[in-house]
Amino acid sequence: MNGGFLGDLTAVLAVLAALGAGLIAGTFFAFSTFVMQALGRQPAAQGIAAMQTINVTVINPWFLGAFIGTALLALAVAALGLWQGWAGATPLLLGGALLYLVGCFGVTAAFNVPRNEALAKVAADSADGTALWRRYLSGWTAWNHVRTVASLAASACFILALV
């Protein structure tokens, strides 16, 4: 890596991006490996009501700070890496940024959020709710697996760029 202020700044931002992507990957991993399974074992009305509550409470400064903040860090790291010309590290920085921005942030916006919005509109104890819940569990969780892997891979790319 190139030294100097911008090189040091890029390294610090890459560390923060790696930590943020890892934190988000862990959050998504928890949902993929046990939270959604636990909700799926509940009667549909209870699972729906619980997920509706989760989808409201996740909109908070801590989660959004990590989720959106990591996206901003990924952009900054990629831009500084290109500008600094870190040679072998630049593809890793760009790869980490793309994995996070597309595989995590983009997938969330395109696939998970629309499902959350549809779930928010349904009555938890209705027949429509039960039908939607079955589709929601499989579709939302499948896309959450993608977000988990993309976030973890992004973290790994940022770490590898630093070494």
Buried (B, 14 or more C-beta within 10 A) or exposed (E): BBEEEEBEBBBEBBBBBBBBBBBBBEBBBEBBEEBBEEBBEBEBBEBBBBBBEEBEEEEEEEBEEBBEBBBEBBBBBBBBBEEBEBEEBBBBBBBBBBBBBEBBBBBBEEBBEEBBEEBEEBEBEEEEBBEBBEEBBEBBBEBBBBBBBBBBBBBBBBBBBBE
